[in-house]
């Protein structure tokens, strides 16, 4: 479940933190408990990024649909 703080993260913030989590996991040297906590945080951050990207995709699709409708009605872009 994503916290209210995570919902307020921008895409770039979540992506940068996710990159850091992955770097720490790949570097090793953490306890099992720390690794699990990092993994869980990474999953939360990935969900935040996915929501931002899905929102951006929806906005692009809507803009393209509006453009297509305008062209079909003869109004041009």
N, C-alpha and C positions, 0 to 999 in steps of 0.2 A: 504494500500500500504506500502511496506517495504522500509525503507530508505537505503541509501548507507551504513550508519553506521551499520545498522542491518545486511546487507549482509556480512559485514566484521567480524561479531561475530562468534566465534567458537561455536561448539555445547555445550561444557561445560559452556561457559560464558552465552549463551542464556538460558540454562537449569537452571543455578544458579539464574539468574535474574528472570526467570519465577517463581521459587520456592519462591523467596522473594516477588514477586507481589502477589502470591496466599496467602502467609502468612499474608500480610498486608490486603488483602481483607477479609480473614477469621477472622482476629482480630477485624474488624469493627472500629468504631470511626472516620471514614472519612466522609467527606461531599459527597453528591450525585455526584457533579462534580469531586471530587478526585477519587471516586469509579469508575466512568465512564472512567476517564483517565487511571486508573490502569487496568481496564478490557481491554481497547483498547491496552494498552502496552502488556498485557498478550497475547492477540490474535496475535499481531505481533511476539512476542517471540516464541509462539507455531508454527507459520508458519516457522520461521527460523529453529527451531528444526526439524520440519517435513521434510524440504528440506534436512537437513544434513542426517537424517535417510533414506530418499528415495535414496539419493546419495550413502550411505553406502550399502543399499540393492542392488542397481544396480551394484556396484563394486563386491559384493559377488556373485551375480548371474552370472556376466561375468567371474569371476574366476572359479566358478563351471562349467560353460559351457566350458571353455578352458580345464579344467581338464577332463571333459567327452569326449571332442573331442580327446584329447591326448590318452586316454584309448581306445577309439574306433579305432584309427588309429594304435594301437599296440605300441605306444611309451612309455606308462606308465607315471606316474606323476613325 
